[in-house]
Amino acid sequence: MAWRDGRGELVVPGDEGRPDVRVPLEIAASYRARTKGLLGRTSLDGALLLSPANSIHTFRMRMPIDVAYLDRRLRVIAVRTMPPGRLGLPRVRARHVVESEAGAMAGWGLRSGVRVTVVTNPSDPDPDTGRATPTTPHA
């Protein structure tokens, strides 16, 4: 499934009896939305998903950010914190990038090896189950 610009939720699975963490998510799938990213912002409520993407930069950003590189199955390859004015190295296996305010991802339990879920329409329940439908893109 190809994503469109919009909103959704990033679901980070809980571990050791902790519940899943649900994070408000902005989706930037168009070239224009990916190019703008977090430029000019001083804060972010939740996270921003850039797709497709395998690298980012923090030039002209006003805040340090956490960056998670995801593979085609939405498994986290790496998590890094980047200050403004840096160029991140491309990750060969990465297909998507999640950005958030610095320090947020550790609080969510987002780390290498974790497989996340993206729910694109959390307010639109599945007619069969009554639950929001998670989506996984096809690469």
QUINORUR-V939181 format. One record per backbone hydrogen bond with DSSP energy under -1.0 kcal/mol. CO is the residue of the C=O (numbers start at 1). NH is the residue of the N-H. Records with the same first field share a line. If there is no record, write none. Layout:
BEGIN
CO->NH ; NH
END
This chain:
BEGIN
6->27
8->25
9->119
10->23
11->117
12->21
15->18
21->12
23->10
24->47
25->8
26->49
27->6
28->51
30->34
31->35
32->36
33->37
36->39
38->41
44->46
47->26
48->99
49->28
50->97
54->91
56->88
58->61 ; 85
64->102
65->82
66->100
67->80
68->98
69->77
70->95 ; 96
71->74
74->116
75->71
76->113
78->69
80->67
82->65
86->58
95->53
96->70
97->50
98->68
99->48
100->66
101->104
103->107
104->108
105->110
111->114
114->76
117->11
118->135
119->9
121->124
126->130
131->126
END
